[in-house]
């Protein structure tokens, strides 16, 4: 089966690497949803408050267990203390490697709830100690990089890839007046996109509109009313709900409108994206994939 590999604090407090050969198993509630229906007077059953859309997820909980193994009784306390240090890490990223080594490593954003290392001397826990870990997961999904650049992927701030999208895959699509592109989400649940409109030409571009089309209808739409100067770019980040212009990250949210509260959602599989702009610019969607 797959393995939990490590827990890394986002504040740099440390990394704990779990033993790979003594893990017992793990469980999570990432596939649970909070469905809700209301009774209507005089009607059977109830009214589904989420219509035809998906219901929101519950707060995530993840638990797993592993053994600490020591050749000496004195060494077991050192191992227990090292595992217990995760209590002080704060928020972090728990990494998981699926059984298929060809699949990308996944992670969740989480926080330790409890570390249990019950000691029972009649069961020789001073040599073989069972440890059970419970974590709270505020975003109940496993993440993979998708088309995003990650902090530890070896890229550099000035390589043109992290923010303006040129070095990431797939390459941005050049749009003059209007055009289409495809965003393929290989996760099994919807994810949120970071939209980039890049003007690497010599003339300004104006008033971009980005739409996701489903069954011929506009499912999501984001618009910016303003100018993207030559050599500048616009970032519409649905994950952080920020709208920024250029390297300095100037806040241009007041000139932005959206159709849905999530701004730009990508469904599992192929997503058709329409782009409109006065002038010429490149459009790219960057997103992490999510697995329930």
N, C-alpha and C positions, 0 to 999 in steps of 0.2 A: 504494500500500500504506500501512499505518499507519506512524506515526513515533514513535521514541523522542524525548521532548521535553526532559527535564531530569533531573538527579540532585541530590537535596537531602539534606544531612546531617541526621540526626535530632538531633544535638547543637548545631545552629545554626552549624556551621563554615563553611557556604557552600552555594551552589547553582551548578551548571554547566548552562547551557542549550546543547544540542547544535544545530549548524547543521541546518536543516530541508531544505535543498536539495542536500545532498551525501551523504546516508546511502546505504549500499550494501545493507544487509540485516541481519537478525539471526536467531539460532537459540537454542532452549532445549530442555531435556529435561523439561519440566513434565508431559508425558504419559507419562513412563516410570514404571514401578512395580518394586518389588523382590519379585516373586513367588517363593515358596519352597515346595518339596515335599520330602517325605522318603520314602525307600524303606521298604516293609514286607516283612518276610521272607516269601518264597514267593509274593508277589503281583507282577503286572505293574504297570508304571507306578509311581505314587507317591501319597502322601497330601498333598492341598493343605492346608497349615498355616493358611490363612486362611479355610477353610470356604467359605461362600457370600458372605462380605463382600469389601470391596475390600482390595487389598494396599497397604501403605504406599508413599509416594513416595520416590524417591531424593533425595539432597541436590541442590538445583537449581543448574544452571549456565546462564548466559545470556551470549551473546557477540554483539557487533555491531561494525560498522565504519562509518566516515565519513571524509570528506576535510576537512582544513583548507585554506583557500584564502587566499592573501595577495597583495596587489598588489605588495609589495616583499619582498625577501629578509630585510631587517631585521625586518619585521613578523611573519614566520613564527615566530621564536623566542618572541615574545610569545604567540602562539596556542598553541604547544606547551606553554609553561609554564602557561598558564591551564588547559589540559586536564589536565596532570600534577598540578595542585593537588588533583584528586579523590582522589589517593593518600592525602592526609592527612585526608579527611573522616570516615573510620571508617564505621560503619553508616549506611545512608541509604535513601531511597525513590527508585526509578527509575520515571519516569512514561512512559506510552505512550498515544497517541491512536489509536484504531482508524481504519481508512479511512473508515468512515461517521461524519461529524462529529456525527450525532445521538446516537451512542453515548457513554456517559460515559467520561471519562478513567480509565485503569487504572493500577495501580502494583504494584511488588513491593518487599519489604523485602530489602535486599541489602548486599553489601560488595565493594569492588573487589578482584579477584584480580591483575589485570595490565593495564597500559596499554602497548601496543606502538606505537611511532612510528618504525619503521625508516627511516633516512635513506639515500637513494640519489641522489647528486647527478646521475648520468647519467640519472635519471628526473625531474629537476627537483623533488625533494621539498622544496626550499626555497621553492617556490611552491605546490605541490599535495602536501600531506602526508597519506598514508593513516594513519589511527589505528584500531587494533583494541582493543576493550575487552572484558575477561572479568570476570564478576561471579559470586560465590557467593550463592545464594539459599536461605536456610535454610527458608523457607516457600515451596515451589515452586508458587505460584499467582499469577495476576494478581488483584488485589483491586479491587472497586468499593465505593462507600459503602453500597449496599443501603438498609437502614432506619436506619443509624447516623448520628450527627452527627460531623463531622470537625473537627479543630482549626482549619482555615482556611476553614470554610464560612460565616463571618460571624455565627454564633451567639454568644451571651454566656453566661457561667457562670450567671447568675441568671435566664435567660429561661424556665426550667422545662422545657427540652427536652433538655439534655445527659444528665442522670442519671435524672430521674423519668419521662421518656418522653412527657410530655403534648404537647410541641410537635412531635414527630416523627410521621412517617406510617408505617403506618396508625395511627389513634388507638387507644389502649388499649381493651380490651373489659371492660365491667363484669360481674363474676361475683358472684352470690349463691348460695352453697352449691356449685353446679356450673354449668359451661357449656363451650362450645367456641369456638375461634377458628382462623383459617387463617393460616399463614405461607407466603408464596410466595417461594421462592428462585430468582431468575432466573439464577444462575450455572449452570455445567454439571457441578460436582462438589459434594459435601457441604460444608457450612459449620457453624461453631459459633455458638450463639446466646447472647445476654445476656438473661436472663429478669428482668423487673421485675414485682413485685407491689406496687401502689400503693394505699395506704389514704388517700384524701382525704375520707373520711366523718367522722362524729362518734363512732363506736364502734370498739373494737378488732376486729381480724380475727385468726384463729388457724389455724395448721397447714396452709399451702397445699401442694397437690400439683399438679405440672405434668407432663403426660404427652404424648409424641408417639405417635400411633396409626398403625400401618401394617398394612393388610389385617386390621383388627379386633383386632390384637394390640398390646400395649404395647411399643414399640421403645425408648423412653427414658423415664425417670422421675426427677424430682428432688423432694425433700421438705424442708420446713423445719418443725421441731417447736418452735413458740414463738409469741409474740404480735407482731403488727405494730400498733403504737399508732396512734390517729387522727392523721393528718397525717404519718405516717412511710411508708417504703417499704423493700422488700427487693430486693436485687440479687444474682442468681445468675449469675456471669460465667463461662461455659464457656471462653472464650478465655484468660483469666488464671487460671482455677480459683480464684476468690475468692468468698466469700459475705459480703456487707456489708449493714449496716442503716443507712439514713438518711444525711443530709447529712454527718455526721461519719465515715461509713464504718466503723462499729464491726464488728469481725470476729465473725461468728456462725457460723463453719464448724463448731464442735463440735455445733451443733444441726441439722446438715444431713446428708442421706443421698442417694445416687444409685444408679442401676441399672447404668450403663455408665461406663467410664473417661472418655469424652469428655463426660459429663453430658447435654448437649442438642445433638444433631446435627440439622440440617435438610437433607433430600435436595433435589436439583434439582426444581423444580416446586412443586406445592401440598402443604403439610404440615398434617395435621389435629392440633390441639392440644386436649387436654382439661384443664380446670382445676377443682380442688376446693378449697374453703376454708370454714372455719367463720366465717360472717359475710359481709360484702360488701367487695370490693376490685376494683381494675382490674388487668388483666394485659396486658402487652405483651412482644413478643419483638423485640429489636434485634440486627441481624446485618449483617456485611459479606458481600457475595457474592464467590465465588471462581471463577475461570476457569482451566482447565488449558490 
